[in-house]
Amino acid sequence: MSYKKKEFSKEERIKKELKRLTKIYKNIPEKSKKSIEGLLENSAFMRITLQDLALDLRENGLTEKFSQSDKTEPYDRTRPNADLYNKINVNYQKIIKQLTDLLPSSEKEAQATDDFDDFVIDRREI
């Protein structure tokens, strides 16, 4: 499910994402539940931040003209938001993998399908 930037505040979107993740990972063994709270919070923040950055990248592109001074010819360079998106995305994927690895085997298979479907649906909505 995608929460568009203009419909909800970032904090509201993070809370909704945290609720979604908590529901998905509710069957993680009890001994691991306390240790994953931070992972869930961070992954919720990262996913919403990635959505915002993706929207910016779609609107403004991955590159921009840049020049060191008025005397040099501008050239295309990667926008800082593109680099930031890539860095956050790598860490987000690591956290989701960590969380999914803690799920019982039967739920891992179902979760893999659900996340992909959510990703495809999110891409269509934007």
C-alpha positions in Angstrom: 0.0 0.0 0.0 1.4 3.4 -0.9 0.9 6.5 1.1 1.4 9.5 -1.1 3.4 12.4 0.3 0.6 15.0 0.1 -2.1 12.9 1.7 -0.4 12.1 5.0 2.4 13.7 7.0 5.7 11.8 7.0 5.2 10.8 10.7 1.7 9.4 9.9 3.0 7.4 7.0 5.9 6.0 9.2 3.3 5.0 11.8 1.2 3.2 9.2 4.2 1.5 7.8 5.3 0.4 11.3 1.9 -1.0 12.0 2.0 -2.9 8.7 5.5 -4.3 9.4 4.5 -5.2 13.0 1.5 -7.2 11.6 3.7 -9.0 9.1 6.4 -9.9 11.6 4.1 -10.7 14.6 5.0 -14.4 14.5 8.7 -14.0 15.1 9.8 -16.1 18.1 9.2 -14.3 21.4 12.9 -14.3 22.3 13.6 -12.2 19.2 10.7 -9.8 19.5 12.4 -7.3 21.8 15.5 -7.1 19.7 13.6 -6.4 16.5 11.7 -3.3 17.6 14.5 -1.0 16.4 14.7 -2.9 13.1 11.0 -2.4 12.5 11.2 1.3 13.4 14.2 1.9 11.2 12.7 -0.1 8.3 9.5 1.9 8.5 11.4 5.2 8.4 13.6 4.0 5.5 10.7 2.8 3.4 8.8 6.1 3.7 12.0 8.0 3.1 12.7 5.9 0.0 9.2 6.7 -1.3 9.8 10.4 -0.9 13.2 10.2 -2.5 11.8 8.1 -5.4 9.1 10.7 -6.0 11.8 13.4 -6.1 13.9 11.4 -8.5 11.0 10.8 -10.8 10.1 14.5 -10.8 13.7 15.9 -11.0 15.7 13.1 -12.5 18.8 11.3 -11.4 21.4 13.8 -12.7 21.8 17.6 -12.7 24.1 20.1 -14.4 27.0 21.1 -12.1 29.9 23.4 -12.4 32.7 24.1 -10.0 32.8 27.8 -11.1 31.5 30.3 -13.7 34.6 29.6 -15.8 34.1 25.9 -16.2 31.6 24.1 -18.5 28.7 22.5 -16.5 28.5 18.7 -16.7 26.0 16.1 -15.6 26.5 14.6 -12.2 24.5 12.3 -10.0 22.1 14.2 -7.8 22.8 13.8 -4.1 19.3 12.4 -3.6 20.1 9.6 -6.1 23.1 8.6 -4.0 21.1 8.9 -0.8 18.3 6.7 -2.3 20.8 4.0 -3.2 22.5 4.0 0.2 19.2 3.8 2.1 17.8 1.2 -0.2 20.8 -1.1 0.4 20.3 -0.8 4.2 16.6 -1.2 3.9 17.0 -4.5 2.0 19.4 -5.8 4.6 17.0 -5.0 7.4 14.1 -6.7 5.6 16.2 -9.7 4.9 17.2 -9.9 8.6 13.6 -9.7 9.7 12.4 -12.2 7.2 15.1 -14.7 8.2 13.6 -14.6 11.7 10.1 -15.7 10.4 9.1 -19.4 10.6 9.7 -21.1 7.3 6.1 -21.2 6.1 5.7 -17.5 6.6 8.9 -16.7 4.7 7.5 -18.1 1.5 4.2 -16.1 1.9 6.1 -12.9 2.8 8.4 -13.1 -0.2 5.3 -13.1 -2.4 3.6 -10.3 -0.5 6.6 -7.9 -0.5 7.0 -8.3 -4.3 3.3 -7.7 -4.9 3.4 -4.6 -2.7 6.4 -3.3 -4.6 4.7 -3.8 -8.0 1.5 -2.1 -6.7 3.5 0.8 -5.2 5.3 1.3 -8.6 1.9 1.4 -10.4 0.4 4.0 -8.1 3.1 6.6 -8.6 
